Amino acid sequence: MLRLPYLILPFVVNYMNGVVLLNGTRMISKVFHDIRNALVFGFIYLFIYGHNGQLDTLSRTAGAFC
C-alpha cells in the first residue's frame, strides 16, 4: 500500500516555504513547480521503493532534499 505521508511531506514543506518567502505570481508558479516535483517524487517512490519497503531510506532522502 502506498504510504502517502512520505509523498505529501516534501510538498507541504515546500509549499509552506513558498508561502513564507514568495508572494503573488511568483508564489503561484512555485506551487505548480512543487506539484510537479511531488509527482516526480511519487513516481520515483513507486518504481524504486514501492515493493521493497525501504521507508527509512525514503524518509532520509526526503529529509535531505527538504
PyMOL Python script that loads the backbone (N, CA, C, O; Angstrom):
from pymol import cmd

cmd.read_pdbstr("""\
ATOM      1  N   MET A   1       0.840  -1.198   0.000  1.00  0.00           N
ATOM      2  CA  MET A   1       0.000   0.000   0.000  1.00  0.00           C
ATOM      3  C   MET A   1       0.874   1.245   0.000  1.00  0.00           C
ATOM      4  O   MET A   1       1.911   1.294   0.662  1.00  0.00           O
ATOM      5  N   LEU A   2       0.448   2.233  -0.739  1.00  0.00           N
ATOM      6  CA  LEU A   2       1.238   3.463  -0.871  1.00  0.00           C
ATOM      7  C   LEU A   2       1.202   4.260   0.420  1.00  0.00           C
ATOM      8  O   LEU A   2       0.134   4.516   0.977  1.00  0.00           O
ATOM      9  N   ARG A   3       2.381   4.651   0.890  1.00  0.00           N
ATOM     10  CA  ARG A   3       2.474   5.428   2.126  1.00  0.00           C
ATOM     11  C   ARG A   3       2.406   6.912   1.790  1.00  0.00           C
ATOM     12  O   ARG A   3       3.432   7.531   1.509  1.00  0.00           O
ATOM     13  N   LEU A   4       1.202   7.490   1.817  1.00  0.00           N
ATOM     14  CA  LEU A   4       1.001   8.865   1.377  1.00  0.00           C
ATOM     15  C   LEU A   4       1.761   9.908   2.184  1.00  0.00           C
ATOM     16  O   LEU A   4       2.276  10.856   1.591  1.00  0.00           O
ATOM     17  N   PRO A   5       1.859   9.785   3.499  1.00  0.00           N
ATOM     18  CA  PRO A   5       2.570  10.848   4.238  1.00  0.00           C
ATOM     19  C   PRO A   5       3.988  11.086   3.733  1.00  0.00           C
ATOM     20  O   PRO A   5       4.467  12.220   3.750  1.00  0.00           O
ATOM     21  N   TYR A   6       4.665  10.028   3.283  1.00  0.00           N
ATOM     22  CA  TYR A   6       6.022  10.192   2.773  1.00  0.00           C
ATOM     23  C   TYR A   6       6.023  10.963   1.462  1.00  0.00           C
ATOM     24  O   TYR A   6       7.022  11.598   1.122  1.00  0.00           O
ATOM     25  N   LEU A   7       4.913  10.918   0.716  1.00  0.00           N
ATOM     26  CA  LEU A   7       4.832  11.666  -0.532  1.00  0.00           C
ATOM     27  C   LEU A   7       4.381  13.100  -0.297  1.00  0.00           C
ATOM     28  O   LEU A   7       4.792  14.008  -1.019  1.00  0.00           O
ATOM     29  N   ILE A   8       3.535  13.308   0.713  1.00  0.00           N
ATOM     30  CA  ILE A   8       2.957  14.633   0.932  1.00  0.00           C
ATOM     31  C   ILE A   8       3.921  15.546   1.681  1.00  0.00           C
ATOM     32  O   ILE A   8       3.923  16.758   1.466  1.00  0.00           O
ATOM     33  N   LEU A   9       4.743  14.968   2.563  1.00  0.00           N
ATOM     34  CA  LEU A   9       5.600  15.786   3.421  1.00  0.00           C
ATOM     35  C   LEU A   9       6.503  16.747   2.649  1.00  0.00           C
ATOM     36  O   LEU A   9       6.537  17.929   2.992  1.00  0.00           O
ATOM     37  N   PRO A  10       7.243  16.298   1.612  1.00  0.00           N
ATOM     38  CA  PRO A  10       8.090  17.255   0.893  1.00  0.00           C
ATOM     39  C   PRO A  10       7.286  18.383   0.264  1.00  0.00           C
ATOM     40  O   PRO A  10       7.721  19.535   0.259  1.00  0.00           O
ATOM     41  N   PHE A  11       6.093  18.045  -0.274  1.00  0.00           N
ATOM     42  CA  PHE A  11       5.260  19.064  -0.894  1.00  0.00           C
ATOM     43  C   PHE A  11       4.786  20.085   0.134  1.00  0.00           C
ATOM     44  O   PHE A  11       4.794  21.287  -0.130  1.00  0.00           O
ATOM     45  N   VAL A  12       4.371  19.606   1.310  1.00  0.00           N
ATOM     46  CA  VAL A  12       3.885  20.515   2.350  1.00  0.00           C
ATOM     47  C   VAL A  12       5.000  21.450   2.798  1.00  0.00           C
ATOM     48  O   VAL A  12       4.781  22.650   2.966  1.00  0.00           O
ATOM     49  N   VAL A  13       6.206  20.895   2.992  1.00  0.00           N
ATOM     50  CA  VAL A  13       7.331  21.730   3.420  1.00  0.00           C
ATOM     51  C   VAL A  13       7.639  22.783   2.368  1.00  0.00           C
ATOM     52  O   VAL A  13       7.822  23.955   2.698  1.00  0.00           O
ATOM     53  N   ASN A  14       7.697  22.376   1.105  1.00  0.00           N
ATOM     54  CA  ASN A  14       7.998  23.326   0.037  1.00  0.00           C
ATOM     55  C   ASN A  14       6.891  24.357  -0.106  1.00  0.00           C
ATOM     56  O   ASN A  14       7.166  25.529  -0.363  1.00  0.00           O
ATOM     57  N   TYR A  15       5.638  23.934   0.057  1.00  0.00           N
ATOM     58  CA  TYR A  15       4.523  24.867  -0.063  1.00  0.00           C
ATOM     59  C   TYR A  15       4.580  25.920   1.039  1.00  0.00           C
ATOM     60  O   TYR A  15       4.370  27.106   0.782  1.00  0.00           O
ATOM     61  N   MET A  16       4.866  25.488   2.266  1.00  0.00           N
ATOM     62  CA  MET A  16       4.950  26.447   3.364  1.00  0.00           C
ATOM     63  C   MET A  16       6.109  27.414   3.145  1.00  0.00           C
ATOM     64  O   MET A  16       5.974  28.605   3.429  1.00  0.00           O
ATOM     65  N   ASN A  17       7.241  26.928   2.648  1.00  0.00           N
ATOM     66  CA  ASN A  17       8.354  27.816   2.329  1.00  0.00           C
ATOM     67  C   ASN A  17       7.948  28.829   1.266  1.00  0.00           C
ATOM     68  O   ASN A  17       8.326  29.998   1.340  1.00  0.00           O
ATOM     69  N   GLY A  18       7.175  28.380   0.273  1.00  0.00           N
ATOM     70  CA  GLY A  18       6.717  29.284  -0.774  1.00  0.00           C
ATOM     71  C   GLY A  18       5.805  30.367  -0.227  1.00  0.00           C
ATOM     72  O   GLY A  18       5.898  31.525  -0.635  1.00  0.00           O
ATOM     73  N   VAL A  19       4.916  29.996   0.701  1.00  0.00           N
ATOM     74  CA  VAL A  19       4.002  30.979   1.284  1.00  0.00           C
ATOM     75  C   VAL A  19       4.789  32.021   2.071  1.00  0.00           C
ATOM     76  O   VAL A  19       4.465  33.208   2.036  1.00  0.00           O
ATOM     77  N   VAL A  20       5.824  31.574   2.781  1.00  0.00           N
ATOM     78  CA  VAL A  20       6.586  32.500   3.621  1.00  0.00           C
ATOM     79  C   VAL A  20       7.496  33.384   2.779  1.00  0.00           C
ATOM     80  O   VAL A  20       7.591  34.585   3.031  1.00  0.00           O
ATOM     81  N   LEU A  21       8.168  32.809   1.778  1.00  0.00           N
ATOM     82  CA  LEU A  21       9.241  33.512   1.085  1.00  0.00           C
ATOM     83  C   LEU A  21       8.767  34.273  -0.146  1.00  0.00           C
ATOM     84  O   LEU A  21       9.373  35.280  -0.513  1.00  0.00           O
ATOM     85  N   LEU A  22       7.707  33.819  -0.786  1.00  0.00           N
ATOM     86  CA  LEU A  22       7.292  34.405  -2.052  1.00  0.00           C
ATOM     87  C   LEU A  22       5.883  34.978  -1.941  1.00  0.00           C
ATOM     88  O   LEU A  22       5.145  34.677  -1.003  1.00  0.00           O
ATOM     89  N   ASN A  23       5.523  35.812  -2.923  1.00  0.00           N
ATOM     90  CA  ASN A  23       4.152  36.324  -2.946  1.00  0.00           C
ATOM     91  C   ASN A  23       3.698  36.516  -4.386  1.00  0.00           C
ATOM     92  O   ASN A  23       4.512  36.493  -5.310  1.00  0.00           O
ATOM     93  N   GLY A  24       2.396  36.705  -4.573  1.00  0.00           N
ATOM     94  CA  GLY A  24       1.850  36.991  -5.898  1.00  0.00           C
ATOM     95  C   GLY A  24       2.102  35.865  -6.885  1.00  0.00           C
ATOM     96  O   GLY A  24       2.004  34.687  -6.541  1.00  0.00           O
ATOM     97  N   THR A  25       2.433  36.247  -8.131  1.00  0.00           N
ATOM     98  CA  THR A  25       2.569  35.254  -9.200  1.00  0.00           C
ATOM     99  C   THR A  25       3.779  34.364  -8.971  1.00  0.00           C
ATOM    100  O   THR A  25       3.789  33.217  -9.417  1.00  0.00           O
ATOM    101  N   ARG A  26       4.809  34.871  -8.280  1.00  0.00           N
ATOM    102  CA  ARG A  26       5.972  34.025  -8.012  1.00  0.00           C
ATOM    103  C   ARG A  26       5.572  32.860  -7.119  1.00  0.00           C
ATOM    104  O   ARG A  26       6.033  31.739  -7.333  1.00  0.00           O
ATOM    105  N   MET A  27       4.730  33.100  -6.129  1.00  0.00           N
ATOM    106  CA  MET A  27       4.283  32.023  -5.255  1.00  0.00           C
ATOM    107  C   MET A  27       3.459  31.011  -6.050  1.00  0.00           C
ATOM    108  O   MET A  27       3.622  29.802  -5.882  1.00  0.00           O
ATOM    109  N   ILE A  28       2.571  31.510  -6.920  1.00  0.00           N
ATOM    110  CA  ILE A  28       1.724  30.606  -7.697  1.00  0.00           C
ATOM    111  C   ILE A  28       2.592  29.705  -8.576  1.00  0.00           C
ATOM    112  O   ILE A  28       2.367  28.497  -8.646  1.00  0.00           O
ATOM    113  N   SER A  29       3.585  30.296  -9.246  1.00  0.00           N
ATOM    114  CA  SER A  29       4.438  29.487 -10.120  1.00  0.00           C
ATOM    115  C   SER A  29       5.235  28.474  -9.303  1.00  0.00           C
ATOM    116  O   SER A  29       5.469  27.356  -9.762  1.00  0.00           O
ATOM    117  N   LYS A  30       5.654  28.856  -8.094  1.00  0.00           N
ATOM    118  CA  LYS A  30       6.403  27.917  -7.254  1.00  0.00           C
ATOM    119  C   LYS A  30       5.507  26.766  -6.810  1.00  0.00           C
ATOM    120  O   LYS A  30       5.968  25.628  -6.715  1.00  0.00           O
ATOM    121  N   VAL A  31       4.232  27.047  -6.536  1.00  0.00           N
ATOM    122  CA  VAL A  31       3.313  25.979  -6.139  1.00  0.00           C
ATOM    123  C   VAL A  31       3.183  24.955  -7.267  1.00  0.00           C
ATOM    124  O   VAL A  31       3.236  23.750  -7.023  1.00  0.00           O
ATOM    125  N   PHE A  32       3.011  25.438  -8.512  1.00  0.00           N
ATOM    126  CA  PHE A  32       2.911  24.498  -9.624  1.00  0.00           C
ATOM    127  C   PHE A  32       4.211  23.723  -9.805  1.00  0.00           C
ATOM    128  O   PHE A  32       4.193  22.529 -10.104  1.00  0.00           O
ATOM    129  N   HIS A  33       5.334  24.406  -9.623  1.00  0.00           N
ATOM    130  CA  HIS A  33       6.634  23.732  -9.723  1.00  0.00           C
ATOM    131  C   HIS A  33       6.751  22.632  -8.675  1.00  0.00           C
ATOM    132  O   HIS A  33       7.243  21.543  -8.972  1.00  0.00           O
ATOM    133  N   ASP A  34       6.304  22.907  -7.451  1.00  0.00           N
ATOM    134  CA  ASP A  34       6.401  21.918  -6.380  1.00  0.00           C
ATOM    135  C   ASP A  34       5.425  20.769  -6.593  1.00  0.00           C
ATOM    136  O   ASP A  34       5.715  19.633  -6.218  1.00  0.00           O
ATOM    137  N   ILE A  35       4.254  21.057  -7.200  1.00  0.00           N
ATOM    138  CA  ILE A  35       3.326  19.973  -7.525  1.00  0.00           C
ATOM    139  C   ILE A  35       3.995  19.006  -8.504  1.00  0.00           C
ATOM    140  O   ILE A  35       3.899  17.789  -8.348  1.00  0.00           O
ATOM    141  N   ARG A  36       4.673  19.561  -9.514  1.00  0.00           N
ATOM    142  CA  ARG A  36       5.375  18.706 -10.466  1.00  0.00           C
ATOM    143  C   ARG A  36       6.453  17.887  -9.764  1.00  0.00           C
ATOM    144  O   ARG A  36       6.600  16.693 -10.025  1.00  0.00           O
ATOM    145  N   ASN A  37       7.207  18.531  -8.874  1.00  0.00           N
ATOM    146  CA  ASN A  37       8.252  17.813  -8.145  1.00  0.00           C
ATOM    147  C   ASN A  37       7.652  16.713  -7.280  1.00  0.00           C
ATOM    148  O   ASN A  37       8.225  15.629  -7.170  1.00  0.00           O
ATOM    149  N   ALA A  38       6.503  16.982  -6.665  1.00  0.00           N
ATOM    150  CA  ALA A  38       5.859  15.972  -5.830  1.00  0.00           C
ATOM    151  C   ALA A  38       5.422  14.771  -6.672  1.00  0.00           C
ATOM    152  O   ALA A  38       5.529  13.629  -6.227  1.00  0.00           O
ATOM    153  N   LEU A  39       4.930  15.026  -7.885  1.00  0.00           N
ATOM    154  CA  LEU A  39       4.534  13.927  -8.763  1.00  0.00           C
ATOM    155  C   LEU A  39       5.743  13.095  -9.168  1.00  0.00           C
ATOM    156  O   LEU A  39       5.691  11.865  -9.164  1.00  0.00           O
ATOM    157  N   VAL A  40       6.839  13.780  -9.520  1.00  0.00           N
ATOM    158  CA  VAL A  40       8.059  13.060  -9.886  1.00  0.00           C
ATOM    159  C   VAL A  40       8.545  12.228  -8.710  1.00  0.00           C
ATOM    160  O   VAL A  40       8.931  11.070  -8.874  1.00  0.00           O
ATOM    161  N   PHE A  41       8.523  12.831  -7.509  1.00  0.00           N
ATOM    162  CA  PHE A  41       8.942  12.118  -6.308  1.00  0.00           C
ATOM    163  C   PHE A  41       8.056  10.894  -6.083  1.00  0.00           C
ATOM    164  O   PHE A  41       8.544   9.836  -5.686  1.00  0.00           O
ATOM    165  N   GLY A  42       6.760  11.036  -6.337  1.00  0.00           N
ATOM    166  CA  GLY A  42       5.840   9.918  -6.177  1.00  0.00           C
ATOM    167  C   GLY A  42       6.145   8.777  -7.134  1.00  0.00           C
ATOM    168  O   GLY A  42       6.103   7.608  -6.749  1.00  0.00           O
ATOM    169  N   PHE A  43       6.456   9.119  -8.390  1.00  0.00           N
ATOM    170  CA  PHE A  43       6.786   8.067  -9.348  1.00  0.00           C
ATOM    171  C   PHE A  43       8.087   7.373  -8.970  1.00  0.00           C
ATOM    172  O   PHE A  43       8.204   6.153  -9.092  1.00  0.00           O
ATOM    173  N   ILE A  44       9.075   8.160  -8.505  1.00  0.00           N
ATOM    174  CA  ILE A  44      10.329   7.547  -8.057  1.00  0.00           C
ATOM    175  C   ILE A  44      10.046   6.582  -6.909  1.00  0.00           C
ATOM    176  O   ILE A  44      10.595   5.482  -6.854  1.00  0.00           O
ATOM    177  N   TYR A  45       9.173   7.018  -5.986  1.00  0.00           N
ATOM    178  CA  TYR A  45       8.811   6.155  -4.857  1.00  0.00           C
ATOM    179  C   TYR A  45       8.178   4.859  -5.350  1.00  0.00           C
ATOM    180  O   TYR A  45       8.533   3.775  -4.888  1.00  0.00           O
ATOM    181  N   LEU A  46       7.243   4.973  -6.288  1.00  0.00           N
ATOM    182  CA  LEU A  46       6.540   3.779  -6.762  1.00  0.00           C
ATOM    183  C   LEU A  46       7.493   2.799  -7.424  1.00  0.00           C
ATOM    184  O   LEU A  46       7.412   1.593  -7.192  1.00  0.00           O
ATOM    185  N   PHE A  47       8.404   3.319  -8.254  1.00  0.00           N
ATOM    186  CA  PHE A  47       9.236   2.420  -9.050  1.00  0.00           C
ATOM    187  C   PHE A  47      10.408   1.866  -8.255  1.00  0.00           C
ATOM    188  O   PHE A  47      10.817   0.727  -8.481  1.00  0.00           O
ATOM    189  N   ILE A  48      10.957   2.648  -7.327  1.00  0.00           N
ATOM    190  CA  ILE A  48      12.175   2.221  -6.634  1.00  0.00           C
ATOM    191  C   ILE A  48      11.858   1.624  -5.271  1.00  0.00           C
ATOM    192  O   ILE A  48      12.393   0.576  -4.909  1.00  0.00           O
ATOM    193  N   TYR A  49      10.983   2.294  -4.509  1.00  0.00           N
ATOM    194  CA  TYR A  49      10.752   1.894  -3.128  1.00  0.00           C
ATOM    195  C   TYR A  49       9.426   1.174  -2.923  1.00  0.00           C
ATOM    196  O   TYR A  49       9.178   0.633  -1.846  1.00  0.00           O
ATOM    197  N   GLY A  50       8.571   1.162  -3.946  1.00  0.00           N
ATOM    198  CA  GLY A  50       7.206   0.699  -3.761  1.00  0.00           C
ATOM    199  C   GLY A  50       7.097  -0.725  -3.246  1.00  0.00           C
ATOM    200  O   GLY A  50       6.234  -1.011  -2.416  1.00  0.00           O
ATOM    201  N   HIS A  51       7.958  -1.630  -3.719  1.00  0.00           N
ATOM    202  CA  HIS A  51       7.823  -3.037  -3.366  1.00  0.00           C
ATOM    203  C   HIS A  51       8.938  -3.523  -2.445  1.00  0.00           C
ATOM    204  O   HIS A  51       9.010  -4.711  -2.131  1.00  0.00           O
ATOM    205  N   ASN A  52       9.809  -2.611  -2.011  1.00  0.00           N
ATOM    206  CA  ASN A  52      10.937  -3.028  -1.186  1.00  0.00           C
ATOM    207  C   ASN A  52      10.754  -2.686   0.283  1.00  0.00           C
ATOM    208  O   ASN A  52      11.468  -3.213   1.136  1.00  0.00           O
ATOM    209  N   GLY A  53       9.800  -1.804   0.589  1.00  0.00           N
ATOM    210  CA  GLY A  53       9.558  -1.448   1.972  1.00  0.00           C
ATOM    211  C   GLY A  53      10.678  -0.648   2.607  1.00  0.00           C
ATOM    212  O   GLY A  53      10.849  -0.686   3.826  1.00  0.00           O
ATOM    213  N   GLN A  54      11.447   0.080   1.801  1.00  0.00           N
ATOM    214  CA  GLN A  54      12.579   0.842   2.330  1.00  0.00           C
ATOM    215  C   GLN A  54      12.126   2.247   2.720  1.00  0.00           C
ATOM    216  O   GLN A  54      12.602   3.238   2.166  1.00  0.00           O
ATOM    217  N   LEU A  55      11.201   2.324   3.680  1.00  0.00           N
ATOM    218  CA  LEU A  55      10.638   3.621   4.036  1.00  0.00           C
ATOM    219  C   LEU A  55      11.647   4.473   4.789  1.00  0.00           C
ATOM    220  O   LEU A  55      11.604   5.699   4.689  1.00  0.00           O
ATOM    221  N   ASP A  56      12.552   3.858   5.540  1.00  0.00           N
ATOM    222  CA  ASP A  56      13.574   4.636   6.238  1.00  0.00           C
ATOM    223  C   ASP A  56      14.479   5.347   5.243  1.00  0.00           C
ATOM    224  O   ASP A  56      14.803   6.522   5.417  1.00  0.00           O
ATOM    225  N   THR A  57      14.886   4.631   4.199  1.00  0.00           N
ATOM    226  CA  THR A  57      15.717   5.243   3.160  1.00  0.00           C
ATOM    227  C   THR A  57      14.968   6.378   2.486  1.00  0.00           C
ATOM    228  O   THR A  57      15.547   7.428   2.204  1.00  0.00           O
ATOM    229  N   LEU A  58      13.690   6.173   2.228  1.00  0.00           N
ATOM    230  CA  LEU A  58      12.897   7.204   1.563  1.00  0.00           C
ATOM    231  C   LEU A  58      12.775   8.439   2.429  1.00  0.00           C
ATOM    232  O   LEU A  58      12.912   9.557   1.932  1.00  0.00           O
ATOM    233  N   SER A  59      12.519   8.260   3.724  1.00  0.00           N
ATOM    234  CA  SER A  59      12.354   9.414   4.602  1.00  0.00           C
ATOM    235  C   SER A  59      13.663  10.181   4.733  1.00  0.00           C
ATOM    236  O   SER A  59      13.649  11.410   4.808  1.00  0.00           O
ATOM    237  N   ARG A  60      14.793   9.479   4.761  1.00  0.00           N
ATOM    238  CA  ARG A  60      16.084  10.173   4.809  1.00  0.00           C
ATOM    239  C   ARG A  60      16.315  10.947   3.517  1.00  0.00           C
ATOM    240  O   ARG A  60      16.835  12.063   3.547  1.00  0.00           O
ATOM    241  N   THR A  61      15.931  10.361   2.373  1.00  0.00           N
ATOM    242  CA  THR A  61      16.081  11.050   1.097  1.00  0.00           C
ATOM    243  C   THR A  61      15.219  12.301   1.063  1.00  0.00           C
ATOM    244  O   THR A  61      15.674  13.357   0.624  1.00  0.00           O
ATOM    245  N   ALA A  62      13.973  12.191   1.525  1.00  0.00           N
ATOM    246  CA  ALA A  62      13.081  13.345   1.546  1.00  0.00           C
ATOM    247  C   ALA A  62      13.629  14.424   2.468  1.00  0.00           C
ATOM    248  O   ALA A  62      13.574  15.610   2.140  1.00  0.00           O
ATOM    249  N   GLY A  63      14.154  14.026   3.609  1.00  0.00           N
ATOM    250  CA  GLY A  63      14.704  14.998   4.537  1.00  0.00           C
ATOM    251  C   GLY A  63      15.904  15.727   3.959  1.00  0.00           C
ATOM    252  O   GLY A  63      16.110  16.909   4.236  1.00  0.00           O
ATOM    253  N   ALA A  64      16.704  15.019   3.147  1.00  0.00           N
ATOM    254  CA  ALA A  64      17.897  15.643   2.580  1.00  0.00           C
ATOM    255  C   ALA A  64      17.534  16.719   1.570  1.00  0.00           C
ATOM    256  O   ALA A  64      18.250  17.714   1.448  1.00  0.00           O
ATOM    257  N   PHE A  65      16.427  16.539   0.837  1.00  0.00           N
ATOM    258  CA  PHE A  65      16.064  17.496  -0.206  1.00  0.00           C
ATOM    259  C   PHE A  65      15.092  18.563   0.278  1.00  0.00           C
ATOM    260  O   PHE A  65      14.802  19.513  -0.450  1.00  0.00           O
ATOM    261  N   CYS A  66      14.591  18.417   1.490  1.00  0.00           N
ATOM    262  CA  CYS A  66      13.734  19.469   2.050  1.00  0.00           C
ATOM    263  C   CYS A  66      14.562  20.340   2.963  1.00  0.00           C
ATOM    264  O   CYS A  66      14.042  21.292   3.545  1.00  0.00           O
TER     265      CYS A  66
END
""", "prot")
cmd.dss("prot")
cmd.show_as("cartoon", "prot")
cmd.util.cbc("prot")
cmd.orient("prot")
